[in-house]
Amino acid sequence: TEEGGWRVHFERTDDLGRTWRRVGPVKAEGIGAIQPAILQDSNGRLQAVGRTQQDRVFSVESRDGGSSWGAMTLLDLPNPNSGVDALTLHDGRHLLVYNHATRTPGKWDAGREVLNVAVSKDGKAWQAALVHEREPGQEFSYPAVIQTADGRVHITYTWKRKRIRHVVLD
């Protein structure tokens, strides 16, 4: 829970990493959350999204460059308590890689049988873009995503708990 367990805070620097300041933990009202990924819109608004114990992706916003953060909310995206990653694309849209599923009680890794990509213009309304992996009984987890200068999106993730897979979206 937020009080004694999972919580989100940020570390911020104004001098290119010489000194750091802790911001948070973010007010989460009973949401247990970790592993934020930060998005930025054209107006400079920051949004962090990430993993929760509530089986949905969280969202929290900052309008002052990360010096303070609003209250955390849950997006309308299921997620079985598993890692997500996100980025702001060169064209300003946001991209999220996550497991779009719910958890089976008593099975910590259930729901990781599918790996999805979603896109959003505002960070609130997300549209399914791709079901990248789907295989019952397998696990696809801990995604990481970047966009390179050529516009391609590179995603890495744990594949079936055996390997790291790298895919490129054009």
Buried (B, 14 or more C-beta within 10 A) or exposed (E): EBEEEBBBEBEBEEEEEEEEEEBBBBBBEEBBBBBBBBBBBEEEBBBBBBBBBBBBBBBBBBEEEBEEBEEBBBBEBBBBBBBBBBBBEEEEBBBBBBBBBBBEEEEEBBBBBBBBBBBBEEBEEBEEBBEBBEEEEBBBBBBBBEBEEEEEBEBBBBBEEEEEBEBEBE
